């Protein structure tokens, strides 16, 4: 069996292939090995574990500041009505700046001026009673002196008789002055009765409207009608007393003139000393009674003045003033509203009493104390912090508020802290978010 001869062209092709294979083997033997990064990963892990262990063992440097976040707030001042009434005018709006003592709201009550007028009339009447009581004390003193002189006259003292006549003139003159004071008192009582009549008319008219509206019953209206009729009768009585007191002045003036004429005709007469002593005792009793009347009149004046001052204070309270310098935050009412005592009329914020309300984790609260220095950073000026201090620390822990987040677990309890800004200067405003650093030194 014969074999076919190899093809020369195939032989020549195989020879270069064998040469290339030998060259590749030689190159792979001579070239350096490539770097495999997977071999380094275990080494890095080992080195990291060793570093973490050393870091946990070594003492850590103490923190010098505590970083917190929160929102700026300001204390609110509610301005309330000191007395009830109808709001006449609200003189400021939301956002307006107000000064301490500035009138911001005006309230009115139609009955108060009428009550004040009536009390003024009562005071005037009581003062007239006081004057009359003083006059009666003076008259009693004069009569005591007269009786003393009469006693001397009864013992034959001619000089005493002359003095007696002169003191008789003084006594009748005092009676005249007392009668004139009675006229003034009657005039004051007439004025008071007219004031009460005016008040009764106002109340009767008001109850008439309330009866129509069904707010009160007919019996209450009838009572006001009766009060009005009584006040009208009092006015008539006061007018009659005034006429009578004026007649008394005329009579006292006639007696005074008669005493003056008699003083020049006094002659010595034999008088019984016992009678004069009895008269003297009676005059001392009259003086004691006059002093009691004077004390009662002075007390009446004092009580009426106290009532008037109370009404005046109520009238003054109708002009509501701001207790602080600040900015109006809210105005819940409008003019015409009827308010009760204590009703909030306005809410004012003090722009110079701004503080940052923040929360500190329970584990860090031991580092904080009142008075520590802090710095507050606003988003609008992060490079210009405001100087502040720890003003208040809550005494009771609470859970983390929803809008505050810490690196620690949110369910841990926290303490609320107030950082008071020393000088807000109008840039730090309530409602703005802010960050802060509290010095722990």
C-alpha positions as CSV (number, residue, x, y, z in Angstrom):
1,X,0.0,0.0,0.0
2,X,1.5,3.3,-1.1
3,X,1.4,6.5,0.9
4,X,0.6,9.8,-0.6
5,X,3.5,12.3,-0.5
6,X,3.0,15.3,1.7
7,X,1.9,18.5,0.1
8,X,4.8,21.0,0.0
9,X,2.5,24.0,0.6
10,X,1.0,22.4,3.8
11,X,4.5,21.8,5.2
12,X,5.5,25.3,4.7
13,X,2.3,26.5,6.6
14,X,2.9,24.3,9.7
15,X,6.5,25.4,10.1
16,X,5.7,29.1,10.7
17,X,2.9,28.2,13.2
18,X,5.3,26.1,15.2
19,X,7.7,29.0,15.3
20,X,5.0,31.5,16.5
21,X,4.0,29.1,19.3
22,X,7.6,28.9,20.4
23,X,8.0,32.7,20.4
24,X,4.8,33.1,22.5
25,X,6.1,30.6,25.1
26,X,9.4,32.3,25.3
27,X,7.7,35.8,25.7
28,X,5.5,34.5,28.5
29,X,8.5,33.1,30.3
30,X,10.5,36.2,30.0
31,X,7.7,38.9,30.8
32,X,6.8,39.9,34.6
33,X,3.5,38.6,36.1
34,X,0.4,41.1,36.2
35,X,-0.9,42.6,39.6
36,X,-4.1,41.0,40.9
37,X,-6.1,43.5,43.1
38,X,-8.2,40.8,44.8
39,X,-5.2,39.8,46.8
40,X,-5.1,43.2,48.5
41,X,-8.7,43.2,49.8
42,X,-8.1,40.8,52.8
43,X,-5.1,42.9,53.8
44,X,-7.1,46.1,53.8
45,X,-9.8,44.5,55.9
46,X,-7.3,43.3,58.5
47,X,-5.6,46.7,58.7
48,X,-9.1,48.4,59.1
49,X,-10.1,46.0,61.9
50,X,-6.9,46.6,63.8
51,X,-7.4,50.5,63.4
52,X,-10.9,50.4,64.7
53,X,-9.9,48.3,67.7
54,X,-7.1,50.7,68.5
55,X,-9.6,53.7,68.1
56,X,-12.1,52.2,70.5
57,X,-9.4,51.5,73.1
58,X,-7.6,54.9,73.0
59,X,-9.2,57.8,75.0
60,X,-11.1,60.3,72.9
61,X,-10.7,64.1,73.1
62,X,-13.5,65.8,75.1
63,X,-16.1,67.7,73.0
64,X,-15.9,71.5,73.4
65,X,-19.3,72.4,71.7
66,X,-22.6,70.8,71.3
67,X,-24.4,71.3,67.9
68,X,-28.2,71.7,68.0
69,X,-31.0,72.9,65.6
70,X,-34.4,74.4,66.2
71,X,-36.7,77.3,65.4
72,X,-36.7,80.8,66.7
73,X,-39.6,81.8,68.9
74,X,-40.6,84.9,70.9
75,X,-42.8,85.3,74.0
76,X,-46.4,86.4,73.2
77,X,-48.2,89.1,75.3
78,X,-52.0,89.0,75.1
79,X,-53.6,92.4,75.7
80,X,-57.0,91.8,77.3
81,X,-59.9,94.0,78.2
82,X,-59.9,95.1,81.9
83,X,-63.6,95.8,81.7
84,X,-66.4,94.8,79.4
85,X,-68.0,97.0,76.8
86,X,-68.3,97.7,73.1
87,X,-65.1,98.1,71.0
88,X,-65.1,101.6,69.5
89,X,-61.8,101.5,67.7
90,X,-58.8,99.3,67.2
91,X,-55.9,101.7,66.4
92,X,-53.3,99.2,65.1
93,X,-53.2,96.3,62.6
94,X,-51.1,93.1,62.4
95,X,-47.5,93.9,61.8
96,X,-47.6,97.4,63.3
97,X,-45.0,98.4,65.9
98,X,-46.3,99.6,69.2
99,X,-44.7,101.4,72.1
100,X,-45.2,100.7,75.8
101,X,-48.1,102.8,77.1
102,X,-49.5,103.5,73.6
103,X,-53.3,103.4,73.3
104,X,-54.2,100.5,71.0
105,X,-57.9,99.9,71.6
106,X,-60.8,102.1,72.8
107,X,-63.9,100.7,74.5
108,X,-67.1,102.4,75.7
109,X,-70.0,101.8,78.0
110,X,-72.8,104.3,78.0
111,X,-73.8,103.8,81.6
112,X,-70.3,104.6,83.1
113,X,-70.3,108.4,82.5
114,X,-73.8,108.6,84.0
115,X,-72.7,106.7,87.1
116,X,-69.7,109.0,87.4
117,X,-71.9,112.0,87.2
118,X,-74.1,110.6,89.9
119,X,-71.2,109.9,92.2
120,X,-69.8,113.4,91.7
121,X,-73.2,114.7,92.9
122,X,-73.1,112.4,95.9
123,X,-69.6,113.7,96.8
124,X,-70.7,117.3,96.5
125,X,-73.7,116.6,98.7
126,X,-71.5,114.8,101.3
127,X,-69.1,117.7,101.3
128,X,-72.0,120.1,102.0
129,X,-73.0,117.9,104.9
130,X,-69.4,118.0,106.2
131,X,-69.5,121.8,106.0
132,X,-72.8,121.9,107.8
133,X,-71.4,119.6,110.5
134,X,-68.4,121.9,110.9
135,X,-70.7,124.9,111.2
136,X,-72.7,123.1,113.9
137,X,-69.5,122.4,115.8
138,X,-68.6,126.0,115.5
139,X,-72.1,127.0,116.7
140,X,-71.8,124.7,119.7
141,X,-68.5,126.2,120.6
142,X,-69.9,129.6,120.3
143,X,-72.8,128.7,122.5
144,X,-70.5,127.1,125.0
145,X,-68.6,130.4,125.2
146,X,-71.9,132.3,125.4
147,X,-73.1,130.0,128.3
148,X,-69.8,130.4,130.1
149,X,-70.2,134.2,129.8
150,X,-73.8,133.9,131.0
151,X,-72.5,132.0,134.0
152,X,-70.1,134.9,134.7
153,X,-73.0,137.3,134.2
154,X,-75.1,135.5,136.7
155,X,-72.3,136.2,139.2
156,X,-72.5,139.9,138.5
157,X,-69.8,140.3,135.9
158,X,-70.8,143.3,133.8
159,X,-68.0,142.7,131.3
160,X,-69.4,139.2,130.9
161,X,-72.8,140.6,129.9
162,X,-71.3,142.7,127.2
163,X,-69.3,139.7,125.9
164,X,-72.4,137.6,126.1
165,X,-74.2,140.0,123.8
166,X,-71.3,140.0,121.4
167,X,-71.2,136.2,121.4
168,X,-74.9,136.2,120.8
169,X,-74.3,138.1,117.7
170,X,-71.6,135.6,116.8
171,X,-74.0,132.7,117.4
172,X,-76.7,134.2,115.2
173,X,-74.1,134.9,112.6
174,X,-73.1,131.2,112.8
175,X,-76.7,130.2,112.4
176,X,-76.9,132.4,109.4
177,X,-73.8,130.7,107.9
178,X,-75.3,127.3,108.7
179,X,-78.5,128.2,107.0
180,X,-76.5,129.4,103.9
181,X,-74.7,126.0,104.0
182,X,-78.1,124.3,104.2
183,X,-79.0,126.1,100.9
184,X,-75.8,124.8,99.3
185,X,-76.6,121.3,100.5
186,X,-80.1,121.5,99.2
187,X,-78.7,122.6,95.8
188,X,-76.3,119.6,95.8
189,X,-79.1,117.2,96.7
190,X,-81.2,118.6,93.9
191,X,-78.3,118.1,91.5
192,X,-77.9,114.5,92.8
193,X,-81.6,113.8,92.4
194,X,-81.5,115.1,88.8
195,X,-78.5,112.8,88.0
196,X,-80.3,109.8,89.5
197,X,-83.4,110.8,87.4
198,X,-81.3,110.9,84.3
199,X,-79.8,107.5,85.1
200,X,-83.3,106.1,85.8
201,X,-84.5,107.4,82.4
202,X,-81.6,105.8,80.6
203,X,-82.3,102.4,82.4
204,X,-86.1,102.7,81.8
205,X,-85.5,103.4,78.0
206,X,-83.0,100.5,77.8
207,X,-85.4,98.1,79.5
208,X,-88.2,99.3,77.2
209,X,-86.1,98.1,74.2
210,X,-85.2,94.8,76.0
211,X,-88.9,94.2,76.7
212,X,-89.7,94.6,73.0
213,X,-86.9,92.2,72.2
214,X,-88.1,89.7,74.8
215,X,-84.7,89.9,76.7
216,X,-86.4,90.8,80.0
217,X,-90.0,90.4,81.4
218,X,-92.6,93.1,82.0
219,X,-92.1,93.0,85.7
220,X,-88.4,94.1,85.4
221,X,-89.5,97.0,83.1
222,X,-92.2,98.0,85.6
223,X,-89.5,98.2,88.4
224,X,-87.5,100.5,86.2
225,X,-90.6,102.6,85.6
226,X,-91.2,102.8,89.3
227,X,-87.6,103.8,89.9
228,X,-88.0,106.6,87.3
229,X,-91.2,107.9,89.1
230,X,-89.4,107.8,92.4
231,X,-86.5,109.7,91.0
232,X,-88.8,112.3,89.6
233,X,-90.5,112.7,93.0
234,X,-87.1,113.0,94.7
235,X,-86.3,115.9,92.3
236,X,-89.5,117.6,93.4
237,X,-88.7,117.1,97.0
238,X,-85.2,118.4,96.6
239,X,-86.5,121.5,94.9
240,X,-89.0,122.0,97.8
241,X,-86.1,121.6,100.4
242,X,-84.1,124.2,98.5
243,X,-87.0,126.7,98.7
244,X,-87.4,126.0,102.4
245,X,-83.7,126.4,103.1
246,X,-83.6,129.7,101.2
247,X,-86.5,130.9,103.5
248,X,-84.4,129.7,106.5
249,X,-81.5,131.9,105.4
250,X,-83.9,134.9,105.4
251,X,-85.0,134.2,108.9
252,X,-81.5,133.6,110.2
253,X,-80.5,136.9,108.7
254,X,-83.3,138.7,110.5
255,X,-82.3,137.1,113.8
256,X,-78.7,138.1,113.2
257,X,-79.7,141.8,112.7
258,X,-81.9,141.7,115.8
259,X,-79.0,140.3,117.8
260,X,-76.8,143.1,116.6
261,X,-79.4,145.7,117.7
262,X,-79.8,144.0,121.1
263,X,-76.1,143.9,121.8
264,X,-76.1,147.6,122.4
265,X,-79.0,147.4,124.8
266,X,-77.7,144.7,127.1
267,X,-78.3,145.5,130.8
268,X,-77.3,143.6,133.8
269,X,-79.9,141.1,135.2
270,X,-79.7,138.7,138.0
271,X,-79.4,135.2,136.5
272,X,-79.5,131.9,138.2
273,X,-76.1,130.1,138.0
274,X,-77.7,126.7,138.0
275,X,-79.6,127.5,134.9
276,X,-76.5,128.7,133.2
277,X,-74.6,125.5,134.2
278,X,-77.5,123.4,132.7
279,X,-77.3,125.4,129.5
280,X,-73.6,124.9,129.3
281,X,-73.9,121.1,129.7
282,X,-76.6,121.1,126.9
283,X,-74.2,123.0,124.6
284,X,-71.4,120.5,125.3
285,X,-73.8,117.7,124.4
286,X,-74.7,119.5,121.2
287,X,-71.0,119.9,120.4
288,X,-70.4,116.1,120.9
289,X,-73.3,115.3,118.6
290,X,-72.0,117.8,116.0
291,X,-68.6,116.2,116.1
292,X,-70.2,112.8,115.5
293,X,-72.1,114.2,112.5
294,X,-68.9,115.7,111.2
295,X,-67.1,112.3,111.4
296,X,-70.1,110.6,109.6
297,X,-70.1,113.3,106.9
298,X,-66.3,112.9,106.4
299,X,-66.7,109.1,106.1
300,X,-69.5,109.6,103.6
301,X,-67.3,111.8,101.5
302,X,-64.5,109.3,101.7
303,X,-66.7,106.4,100.6
304,X,-68.2,108.4,97.8
305,X,-64.7,109.4,96.6
306,X,-63.6,105.8,96.7
307,X,-66.6,104.8,94.5
308,X,-66.0,107.6,92.1
309,X,-62.3,106.6,91.8
310,X,-63.4,103.1,91.1
311,X,-65.7,104.3,88.3
312,X,-63.0,106.6,87.0
313,X,-60.5,103.8,86.9
314,X,-63.0,101.8,84.9
315,X,-63.5,104.7,82.6
316,X,-59.7,105.0,82.2
317,X,-59.5,101.3,81.5
318,X,-61.6,101.8,78.3
319,X,-58.4,103.2,76.7
320,X,-56.4,99.9,76.5
321,X,-52.6,100.5,76.4
322,X,-49.8,98.2,75.3
323,X,-47.8,96.9,78.3
324,X,-44.6,96.4,76.2
325,X,-42.7,97.6,73.1
326,X,-43.4,95.1,70.4
327,X,-45.1,94.2,67.1
328,X,-48.7,93.2,66.7
329,X,-49.0,89.5,65.8
330,X,-52.7,89.0,65.8
331,X,-55.9,91.1,65.9
332,X,-58.8,88.7,66.5
333,X,-61.5,91.4,66.8
334,X,-62.9,94.4,64.8
335,X,-64.6,97.6,65.8
336,X,-68.1,97.2,67.1
337,X,-67.5,93.9,68.9
338,X,-68.9,93.5,72.4
339,X,-66.2,92.1,74.7
340,X,-66.2,90.8,78.3
341,X,-63.6,91.4,81.0
342,X,-60.4,89.5,80.2
343,X,-61.2,89.0,76.5
344,X,-58.0,89.1,74.3
345,X,-58.0,92.1,72.1
346,X,-54.5,91.9,70.6
347,X,-51.4,89.7,70.8
348,X,-48.0,91.5,70.8
349,X,-44.5,90.0,70.3
350,X,-41.3,91.5,71.8
351,X,-38.8,91.5,68.9
352,X,-35.9,91.9,71.4
353,X,-36.9,88.8,73.4
354,X,-36.2,86.2,70.7
355,X,-34.9,82.7,71.6
356,X,-34.0,79.4,69.9
357,X,-36.1,76.5,71.0
358,X,-34.1,73.3,70.6
359,X,-34.0,69.8,72.0
360,X,-31.0,67.9,73.4
361,X,-30.7,64.1,73.8
362,X,-31.0,62.7,77.3
363,X,-27.4,61.6,77.2
364,X,-26.0,65.1,76.6
365,X,-28.3,67.1,79.0
366,X,-25.8,66.7,81.8
367,X,-23.4,68.9,79.9
368,X,-25.8,71.8,79.8
369,X,-26.4,74.4,82.5
370,X,-28.2,77.7,82.6
371,X,-25.9,80.6,81.7
372,X,-23.7,78.7,79.3
373,X,-22.6,80.8,76.2
374,X,-23.9,79.8,72.8
375,X,-23.9,81.0,69.2
376,X,-26.9,81.0,67.0
377,X,-26.5,80.7,63.2
378,X,-29.2,81.8,60.7
379,X,-29.4,80.5,57.2
380,X,-29.3,84.0,55.9
381,X,-26.0,84.8,57.7
382,X,-24.2,81.6,58.5
383,X,-20.9,83.5,59.0
384,X,-22.2,86.0,61.5
385,X,-23.5,84.1,64.5
386,X,-25.6,85.8,67.3
387,X,-24.3,85.6,70.8
388,X,-26.7,83.8,73.1
389,X,-26.9,81.9,76.4
390,X,-28.8,79.0,77.9
391,X,-31.8,80.7,79.6
392,X,-34.0,77.7,80.5
393,X,-33.8,73.9,80.6
394,X,-37.0,71.8,80.8
395,X,-37.3,69.9,84.0
396,X,-39.1,67.0,82.4
397,X,-37.9,64.9,79.4
398,X,-40.1,64.3,76.3
399,X,-39.8,62.3,73.1
400,X,-38.1,63.8,70.1
401,X,-40.4,66.3,68.2
402,X,-41.3,65.2,64.7
403,X,-39.5,68.1,63.1
404,X,-36.1,67.6,64.9
405,X,-33.7,64.9,64.0
406,X,-30.6,63.6,65.7
407,X,-27.8,61.2,64.7
408,X,-28.9,59.0,67.6
409,X,-32.0,57.0,67.6
410,X,-35.1,59.3,67.4
411,X,-37.1,57.4,70.0
412,X,-34.7,58.5,72.8
413,X,-36.0,61.1,75.2
414,X,-34.8,64.7,74.9
415,X,-35.0,67.9,77.0
416,X,-36.2,71.2,75.6
417,X,-33.7,74.0,76.0
418,X,-34.2,77.8,75.4
419,X,-31.2,79.8,74.0
420,X,-31.9,83.5,74.6
421,X,-30.3,85.7,71.9
422,X,-28.6,88.7,73.6
423,X,-29.0,91.2,70.8
424,X,-31.4,90.1,68.0
425,X,-31.1,93.6,66.4
426,X,-34.2,93.0,64.3
427,X,-32.6,90.3,62.1
428,X,-33.5,87.3,64.2
429,X,-37.3,86.9,63.9
430,X,-39.8,84.4,65.3
431,X,-40.4,81.4,63.1
432,X,-37.0,81.3,61.4
433,X,-35.1,78.0,61.5
434,X,-31.6,78.2,63.0
435,X,-28.6,76.1,64.2
436,X,-26.6,76.7,67.3
437,X,-23.4,75.8,69.1
438,X,-23.3,75.5,72.9
439,X,-19.9,75.9,74.6
440,X,-19.3,73.0,76.9
441,X,-16.2,74.5,78.6
